[in-house]
Amino acid sequence: MISMSSTTTHLRHLNFVCPVCDGENTIDYLPEIGELLDCSDCGSELEVSSTEPLEVIESDLEAEDWGQ
């Protein structure tokens, strides 16, 4: 399940479900394809595989510094 909403400041809230633990996660920016995210529930490292719609997969890559 993925949903987007905007606030009065036009900040995007993107939700995604961890494919490892099914935990719901929220980020407040549009990530780049290939960017690594962490699941807030289980800590798994996830890779962004699509941005429209936002989709993540379990990562097998080393962590990269995206300046976040």
N, C-alpha and C positions, 0 to 999 in steps of 0.2 A: 504494500500500500504506500503510495507516494502522493503527497499533496503539497500545494504551494498556496501561500496567502501573503498579502501585502499589508503593511501597517501604514499609518499616516505619513511616515518618513520614507515610504517606498522600500523598506527593508524586506527582502525575501526570506521567508522561513521555509526551508525545504526539509521534508521528513523522509526518512528511509528506514527500512527494516533490515537488520543485520541477518545475512544468510546463514550465520553460524548459530546464533542463539534466539533469533526472531525478536530481539529487542528493538524497540522503537527509538530512533535517534533524530535529532533536529540540528541543522546548521543554519546560519543566517547569511550565507553568501553562496554564489553559484561556483562550484568547484570546476576544475579543468579535468578533462578525460585523462586518466592515468594518475590523478592525484590520490594520495593515500590518506585515509581517514581512520580513526579508531572508534570502535563501538563503545559507547558509554556504559553499557551493561557488562559485557564480557571482556572488553579490551582487545578483541580481535582486530587485526590490521586489515582494512578493506580498501579495495581499489575502485575508483569511479570508472565504470565501463560505459556510461551514457549520462548526458546532462539533460536531455529533453526527451523523455522523462529521466529524472535522476535514478540511476541504477548503480548498485555496487556489487562487487564479487569479493570472495575471500582472496586476499593477496598472498602471493608467494615471492614478492619483491622486497628488497631491502628498503628501509625508510628513506624518503627523500625530503629535503628541506624546501618547503613551498613558501616560507616566509610567514606562516600563520602562527 
